[in-house]
Amino acid sequence: MSKRAVLVTGGAGFIGANFVPYFAEKYKEYLVINLDKLTYAGNLDNLSECAQMSNYVFVKGDICDRSLVEKLFEEYDIRGVIHFAAESHVDNSISGPQAFIETNILGTFTLIDVARNCWMEAPHQVKKGYEDARFHHISTDEVYGALGETGFFTETTPYDPSSPYSASKASSDLLVKAYHRTYGMNVTISNCSNNYGPKQHPEKLIPKIISNALSGKNIPIYGDGKNVRDWLYVLDHCKAIDLIFHKGQSGETYNIGGHNERNNLQIVDAICAILDKKMPKSDGSSYRDLVVFVKDRPGHDRRYAIDASKLSSELGWKADENFDSGIIKTVEWYLEKLAKAAA
């Protein structure tokens, strides 16, 4: 019997490159096809664990390339899509929004429309044999806008995006929801809080703090450093996606959060404390001395926090890491990577 083919988009990006090895290792009965454009944010070195896996295929390509996506669906008879591929850096969306509109909106449309043609006979009529084919769309808590000092985002929080990035993700979420309502497609959506962990691109906050500290550069913190995010360890996110893809209810959205609210000052303090201990500076000073405050970015939301109780109560998910354990694992991974690079 041939393996069930699952298309993972953006599997060479940060979260995808943590998810793909985990998923391909766990489900040997699946053929995992990783479609990635390999933009600046994609890195095949982060998928070295997959090199010897017989149930893994890498395809370089763009999710906006309809003929390529159609060819993959036809060639592999794809029965599941787990859609990570996205432009995701808020600062880049402010300076160059077009790529975000193209990839996040048009790319999502291309994928789900090709899936519809392959899986559906007509609206609300699934082709025989494709009853279990599912499209899972990965999104962000940023679609909800900003919170005040208290409260949490739930799955029913109205959308109120602040940046071109979050607006493009909100648009893609709505497209996926519409394909469920109009065509009866089997879809699920997850909106997650800030991820951290191994393999993250150096432009993001936590890797940037680590690399700047170790190279003796200033560590830039926006505004007063008191913007609050709920931090989720990347492997906990991967496990949640696995659960939703297999057991989530069609048409439903699930919020994924770590219940680990920290402001940027607390993040930088935690990382510097770990580095002071594991890689002390020769002059005895703390890495904290490198922190500098820079002009805040436009439209910078003050606080995000997620209520993940629906995911916990309905599907039994819970995070294995809290921030204190996860940040140590993360810093150790980067230290090991740097040591290998220097060897």
QUIBELGI-V199390 format. One record per pair of residues at least 6 apart in sequence whose C-alpha atoms are under 8 Angstrom apart, sorted by sequence separation. I is the first residue (numbers start at 0). J is the second residue. If there is no record, write none. Layout:
# QUIBELGI-V199390
((I & J) (I & J))
This chain:
# QUIBELGI-V199390
((9 & 15) (10 & 16) (23 & 29) (35 & 41) (49 & 55) (61 & 67) (62 & 68) (71 & 77) (92 & 98) (119 & 125) (120 & 126) (146 & 152) (160 & 166) (178 & 184) (179 & 185) (200 & 206) (201 & 207) (211 & 217) (212 & 218) (279 & 285) (280 & 286) (310 & 316) (311 & 317) (8 & 15) (23 & 30) (60 & 67) (92 & 99) (118 & 125) (119 & 126) (179 & 186) (199 & 206) (211 & 218) (7 & 15) (10 & 18) (23 & 31) (118 & 126) (10 & 19) (143 & 152) (160 & 169) (201 & 210) (119 & 129) (176 & 186) (195 & 205) (208 & 218) (243 & 253) (275 & 285) (118 & 129) (158 & 169) (175 & 186) (207 & 218) (208 & 219) (275 & 286) (7 & 19) (19 & 31) (86 & 98) (87 & 99) (140 & 152) (274 & 286) (86 & 99) (143 & 156) (175 & 188) (272 & 285) (19 & 33) (85 & 99) (118 & 132) (143 & 157) (144 & 158) (145 & 159) (271 & 285) (272 & 286) (143 & 158) (144 & 159) (271 & 286) (86 & 102) (142 & 158) (143 & 159) (144 & 160) (172 & 188) (239 & 255) (271 & 287) (85 & 102) (86 & 103) (142 & 159) (143 & 160) (144 & 161) (84 & 102) (85 & 103) (142 & 160) (84 & 103) (141 & 160) (142 & 161) (236 & 255) (268 & 287) (114 & 134) (141 & 161) (267 & 287) (11 & 33) (33 & 55) (35 & 57) (37 & 59) (62 & 84) (10 & 33) (31 & 54) (32 & 55) (33 & 56) (34 & 57) (35 & 58) (36 & 59) (37 & 60) (111 & 134) (142 & 165) (5 & 29) (7 & 31) (9 & 33) (10 & 34) (11 & 35) (30 & 54) (31 & 55) (32 & 56) (33 & 57) (34 & 58) (35 & 59) (36 & 60) (141 & 165) (142 & 166) (3 & 28) (4 & 29) (5 & 30) (6 & 31) (7 & 32) (8 & 33) (9 & 34) (10 & 35) (29 & 54) (30 & 55) (31 & 56) (32 & 57) (33 & 58) (34 & 59) (35 & 60) (36 & 61) (231 & 256) (232 & 257) (2 & 28) (3 & 29) (4 & 30) (5 & 31) (6 & 32) (7 & 33) (8 & 34) (9 & 35) (11 & 37) (20 & 46) (23 & 49) (28 & 54) (30 & 56) (32 & 58) (34 & 60) (35 & 61) (36 & 62) (139 & 165) (142 & 168) (230 & 256) (231 & 257) (2 & 29) (3 & 30) (4 & 31) (5 & 32) (6 & 33) (7 & 34) (8 & 35) (9 & 36) (13 & 40) (19 & 46) (27 & 54) (34 & 61) (35 & 62) (142 & 169) (229 & 256) (230 & 257) (231 & 258) (2 & 30) (4 & 32) (6 & 34) (12 & 40) (13 & 41) (20 & 48) (24 & 52) (34 & 62) (229 & 257) (230 & 258) (231 & 259) (11 & 40) (12 & 41) (16 & 45) (20 & 49) (23 & 52) (139 & 168) (229 & 258) (230 & 259) (11 & 41) (12 & 42) (16 & 46) (138 & 168) (229 & 259) (230 & 260) (10 & 41) (11 & 42) (23 & 54) (228 & 259) (229 & 260) (230 & 261) (9 & 41) (11 & 43) (23 & 55) (228 & 260) (229 & 261) (227 & 260) (228 & 261) (11 & 45) (138 & 172) (227 & 261) (228 & 262) (11 & 46) (193 & 228) (195 & 230) (227 & 262) (136 & 172) (192 & 228) (193 & 229) (194 & 230) (195 & 231) (196 & 232) (197 & 233) (226 & 262) (227 & 263) (192 & 229) (193 & 230) (194 & 231) (195 & 232) (196 & 233) (225 & 262) (226 & 263) (63 & 101) (192 & 230) (193 & 231) (194 & 232) (195 & 233) (196 & 234) (224 & 262) (225 & 263) (63 & 102) (136 & 175) (192 & 231) (194 & 233) (224 & 263) (225 & 264) (62 & 102) (191 & 231) (224 & 264) (68 & 109) (72 & 113) (63 & 105) (68 & 110) (72 & 114) (194 & 236) (63 & 106) (220 & 263) (62 & 106) (63 & 107) (65 & 109) (69 & 113) (220 & 264) (260 & 304) (61 & 106) (62 & 107) (64 & 109) (65 & 110) (68 & 113) (72 & 117) (191 & 236) (63 & 109) (258 & 304) (62 & 109) (63 & 110) (258 & 305) (62 & 110) (65 & 113) (256 & 304) (257 & 305) (258 & 306) (35 & 84) (256 & 305) (136 & 186) (138 & 188) (139 & 189) (140 & 190) (255 & 305) (256 & 306) (78 & 129) (133 & 184) (134 & 185) (135 & 186) (136 & 187) (137 & 188) (138 & 189) (139 & 190) (140 & 191) (141 & 192) (189 & 240) (254 & 305) (255 & 306) (256 & 307) (82 & 134) (133 & 185) (134 & 186) (135 & 187) (136 & 188) (137 & 189) (138 & 190) (139 & 191) (140 & 192) (254 & 306) (255 & 307) (78 & 131) (79 & 132) (80 & 133) (81 & 134) (82 & 135) (83 & 136) (132 & 185) (133 & 186) (134 & 187) (135 & 188) (136 & 189) (137 & 190) (138 & 191) (139 & 192) (254 & 307) (8 & 62) (78 & 132) (79 & 133) (80 & 134) (81 & 135) (82 & 136) (83 & 137) (131 & 185) (133 & 187) (135 & 189) (137 & 191) (253 & 307) (273 & 327) (78 & 133) (79 & 134) (80 & 135) (81 & 136) (82 & 137) (83 & 138) (254 & 309) (255 & 310) (79 & 135) (81 & 137) (187 & 243) (253 & 309) (254 & 310) (270 & 326) (274 & 330) (187 & 244) (253 & 310) (269 & 326) (273 & 330) (123 & 181) (124 & 182) (122 & 181) (123 & 182) (124 & 183) (125 & 184) (208 & 267) (212 & 271) (122 & 182) (123 & 183) (187 & 247) (270 & 330) (121 & 182) (122 & 183) (123 & 184) (187 & 248) (205 & 266) (209 & 270) (257 & 318) (187 & 249) (188 & 250) (190 & 252) (205 & 267) (208 & 270) (259 & 321) (100 & 163) (104 & 167) (108 & 171) (186 & 249) (187 & 250) (188 & 251) (189 & 252) (190 & 253) (191 & 254) (192 & 255) (259 & 322) (99 & 163) (103 & 167) (104 & 168) (107 & 171) (111 & 175) (185 & 249) (186 & 250) (187 & 251) (188 & 252) (189 & 253) (190 & 254) (191 & 255) (192 & 256) (257 & 321) (99 & 164) (103 & 168) (119 & 184) (185 & 250) (186 & 251) (187 & 252) (188 & 253) (189 & 254) (190 & 255) (191 & 256) (192 & 257) (104 & 170) (108 & 174) (187 & 253) (189 & 255) (96 & 163) (100 & 167) (104 & 171) (107 & 174) (111 & 178) (115 & 182) (247 & 314) (15 & 83) (96 & 164) (99 & 167) (103 & 171) (224 & 292) (246 & 314) (14 & 83) (93 & 162) (115 & 184) (223 & 292) (92 & 162) (93 & 163) (180 & 250) (220 & 290) (222 & 292) (4 & 75) (6 & 77) (92 & 163) (93 & 164) (179 & 250) (218 & 289) (219 & 290) (220 & 291) (221 & 292) (222 & 293) (243 & 314) (4 & 76) (5 & 77) (8 & 80) (12 & 84) (92 & 164) (217 & 289) (218 & 290) (219 & 291) (220 & 292) (221 & 293) (222 & 294) (242 & 314) (4 & 77) (5 & 78) (6 & 79) (7 & 80) (8 & 81) (9 & 82) (10 & 83) (89 & 162) (216 & 289) (217 & 290) (218 & 291) (219 & 292) (220 & 293) (221 & 294) (222 & 295) (3 & 77) (4 & 78) (5 & 79) (6 & 80) (7 & 81) (8 & 82) (9 & 83) (10 & 84) (89 & 163) (176 & 250) (212 & 286) (215 & 289) (217 & 291) (219 & 293) (221 & 295) (222 & 296) (226 & 300) (227 & 301) (228 & 302) (229 & 303) (242 & 316) (3 & 78) (4 & 79) (5 & 80) (6 & 81) (7 & 82) (8 & 83) (9 & 84) (89 & 164) (221 & 296) (226 & 301) (227 & 302) (228 & 303) (229 & 304) (5 & 81) (6 & 82) (7 & 83) (8 & 84) (9 & 85) (88 & 164) (89 & 165) (225 & 301) (226 & 302) (227 & 303) (228 & 304) (229 & 305) (87 & 164) (212 & 289) (239 & 316) (86 & 164) (235 & 317) (235 & 318) (235 & 319) (235 & 320) (232 & 320) (232 & 321) (232 & 322) (231 & 322) (230 & 322) (232 & 325) (154 & 252) (154 & 253) (154 & 254) (153 & 254) (135 & 244) (133 & 244) (192 & 303) (192 & 304) (192 & 305) (140 & 254) (191 & 305) (88 & 203) (209 & 330) (209 & 333) (206 & 333) (196 & 325) (196 & 326) (195 & 326) (196 & 328) (197 & 329) (196 & 329) (195 & 329) (197 & 332) (162 & 298) (197 & 333) (161 & 298) (161 & 299) (161 & 300) (152 & 303) (151 & 303) (152 & 304) (153 & 305) (45 & 198) (151 & 304) (152 & 305) (153 & 306) (146 & 300) (147 & 301) (148 & 302) (150 & 304) (151 & 305) (152 & 306) (153 & 307) (145 & 300) (146 & 301) (147 & 302) (151 & 306) (144 & 300) (145 & 301) (146 & 302) (145 & 302) (146 & 303) (145 & 303) (146 & 304) (144 & 303) (40 & 200) (141 & 303) (81 & 244) (140 & 303) (140 & 305) (14 & 194) (17 & 197) (17 & 198) (16 & 198) (13 & 197) (13 & 198) (14 & 199) (13 & 199) (12 & 199) (13 & 200) (90 & 296) (17 & 233) (18 & 234) (21 & 237) (17 & 234) (14 & 233) (18 & 237) (22 & 241) (17 & 237) (14 & 237))
